[in-house]
Amino acid sequence: MRGDRRSNAALIKRYPKLFFSPAYIGPRGYLGVRLDVGRVDWNDLAKRVGTSYRSVAPKRIVNNTEMGRAPYPFPRERSRDGDMRRAGPHGVGAPAP
């Protein structure tokens, strides 16, 4: 997760078993979370991950997700019968796995 260096340092100091500074990217403001220790407050972690994502994601994607749209709209493709439709993740007319 990405955050303010001061708040990251405070979290690491307060909860050393849960948070850590990852090698290489820790000095750039990223915070590591150990998920295999004790109890994890998943609601708090979800808020932190969401905030972190919004701080590094392109603005267009952030605006789309905040408005309830899919972050990446599927492009339009020509279907087998020739009309234009939104392609899903498996293409137009392709069976889902």
N, C-alpha and C positions, 0 to 999 in steps of 0.2 A: 504494500500500500504506500502511496505517496502522501507526504504531509509536511508540515512545518518542522524544521530540524529541532527547534526547542521543545515543541510538544512531543516529538518522537523521543528525544532524550529523556523527557520527564516520564513518559510511559515505560521506557526501558528501565529506568531507575525504580519506578514504583512497582512494576510487574515484570521482574527479570525472567521469570519462568515462562511467561507468555510471549513477550515481545523481545525482539533482538534487531540489531543493525546488520543487514546482510552484507557480505563481502562485495566489493566493487560498487554496488549501487546504494549502499547505506549512506555514504557521504553526500549523495545527490538528493537526499530527502526521502528515501524509501525506508519502510519499516517492515520487518519480517514478523510473522505470527506463527507460533508453534500451535498446531491444532491437535497434537497428540498428548497434551498435558491436561490433566484434571478436567474441570468444567470450563467451557468456552461460552461466553455470552454472545450467542449467535445474532441477536438483534443489534447489539452494539457493533459487532464485526460487520454486519451487513451495511449499517450506516457509514462506517468508516470506509469500506470498500466502495460504496456508491459515491461518496465524496471524493475519494481518490480517483476513481474513474472519471468523474466529471472534471477534475482538475487537469487531466492529460488528454482527454478525448477531443476530437475536432468539434467545434461549436455546433456545426450542422447536426451532428449525431446527438449531441447533448440536447439540443432544442427539440429534435424529433422525439426522443425518449421522454422528455418532460411533458410533451403534448400528447403522449399516449400512442404515438406511431411506432412502427418498427424502425429500429435504428438504421438498417440498410434496406431500403425498398428493393424488392426484386425487380430486375429489368423486364421490359416487355419483350416477348419473343413470339415468333410466328408459330402457331400450333400446326399439327399435322393437317388439319382441314383448312389452313390458310388464314384464319383470323388472328388478330393480335390479342394476347392475353398476358396477364402477369404470370411470370414463371415462378414456380415454387422452388424450394431448395433442391429438388430433384429434376427440374426442367419441366417443360410443358408436356403433359401426357405421359411422363415417366412414372412408373410405379414406385411407390415408396418402399424402402427396404424393410 
